[in-house]
Amino acid sequence: MSIRRLRILIAVAERGSFAAAADMMLISPSAVSQQMAKLEEELRTEIFDRRKRPPELNRDGYALVPKAKEIVAAYDALIRLAQDQDAPSGELVLGAIPTTLTELVPRVLKRMREAYPLLHFRVSPDLSAELMNQVDRGALDGAIISEPVRLPANLTFHAVALEPLVLLLPKDVEGDNPEAVLATHPFIRFTRRAWTGRDIDDWLQARGIRVREIMELDRPEAIAMMVHHGLGVSIIPEHCVPEPISVGIRRLPLGPTARPRAIGLICRRDSVKARPLELLTQELEIAARERKPADSLTERAQTTV
């Protein structure tokens, strides 16, 4: 009997339909129907009432779900035990917010690849909310995101770094007061589709700052390039813009009134990839701690880079 078919059965029971289970398992509804038909053949009994549209679990089907969960949990525990006793291997499917893909993620994955050559990585970029949803439904093993305001009960988040918000401005713009600069220069907004973008908007409103917005972008490197060419100023999390693009840009700290962004790794509590995810978290923490003093926000606040 296939463990995957039992996972699909559990998904149907939890989500309530073939279509919802298909979305959770990243397969087609017809594939769900086929797998459930094969499961019925193996069990030699009907577990769905197919007279209803869409089909629903019958009494026998619902009775099987708790036992299916026990079997899947035991299988996952066996996998975790094997991984703990040996070097991690296989594929780790990760998500990452774009601001981590220029420095933090490449540095960490390089170390992980050198230390664990049998472990392979696949990385997909997206915003924090969508990545959390993908981890929740099992499409990703884990994701490097901003800290969620609300964390689903079946997920866990481990913060690895705090990133203060800073004002980016062209090197030829004078002044060291962020509020004065924002009031007198065009504003390039970090997308409000991102949680950090909303935090930035909340800070502006709380300080009573009215900005003259000229564009809204979701890539810090694109924002930095716009600032570099003198098109405006912007607010983004510190340490997320690659150095080559930062040439000719000044940074000003917003101070304690602006809540820093916490970034970290989110994953399922019952993940079968617990061991490699734990190692990844450790490497993320190490990389965050190794940030050189010369790169600190205090030393760079009033400098041109």
HUNOR-V198122 format. One record per helix or strand. SS is the DSSP state (hx for helix, st for strand). FROM is the first residue (numbers start at 1). LEN is the number of residues. If there is no record, write none. Layout:
ss	from	len
SS	FROM	LEN
SS	FROM	LEN
This chain:
ss	from	len
hx	3	13
hx	18	8
hx	29	15
st	48	2
st	56	2
hx	59	26
st	90	7
hx	98	3
hx	104	12
st	119	7
hx	128	9
st	142	5
st	155	9
st	165	6
hx	178	7
st	186	5
hx	195	12
st	212	6
hx	220	9
st	233	5
hx	243	4
st	249	5
st	261	8
hx	274	16
hx	293	3
hx	297	4
st	304	1
